[in-house]
């Protein structure tokens, strides 16, 4: 029996990546990621935290959002 990894769209609402979206996976618990790190040029990573906005669409994943809002926290340097 194979496993399927459920994904959702992370909407970046502010900061250097404002207006962009990325696809990411749910935690094993089925919850959206609380924070996501997005790699950038020169060893930078942008840290975003989950916001309050959730979007639900269709019946493919009942109870799970299809899109989640993320807010900028900080840039991490390697």
PEVENWO-V410895 format. One record per backbone hydrogen bond with DSSP energy under -1.0 kcal/mol. NH is the residue of the N-H (numbers start at 1). CO is the residue of the C=O. E is the energy in kcal/mol with one decimal. If there is no record, write none. Layout:
BEGIN
NH | CO | E
NH | CO | E
END
This chain:
BEGIN
8 | 24 | -2.4
9 | 66 | -2.6
10 | 22 | -3.5
11 | 68 | -3.0
12 | 20 | -2.6
13 | 70 | -2.5
18 | 15 | -1.6
19 | 12 | -2.8
20 | 17 | -2.2
22 | 10 | -1.8
24 | 8 | -2.5
26 | 6 | -1.7
27 | 31 | -3.2
30 | 27 | -2.0
36 | 48 | -2.6
38 | 46 | -2.6
40 | 44 | -2.9
44 | 41 | -1.7
45 | 76 | -2.1
46 | 38 | -2.8
47 | 74 | -3.1
48 | 36 | -2.6
49 | 71 | -2.9
50 | 34 | -2.9
51 | 69 | -3.5
55 | 67 | -2.5
64 | 61 | -2.2
66 | 55 | -2.9
67 | 55 | -1.5
68 | 9 | -2.7
69 | 53 | -2.6
70 | 11 | -2.8
71 | 49 | -3.2
73 | 47 | -2.9
74 | 47 | -1.2
76 | 45 | -3.7
END
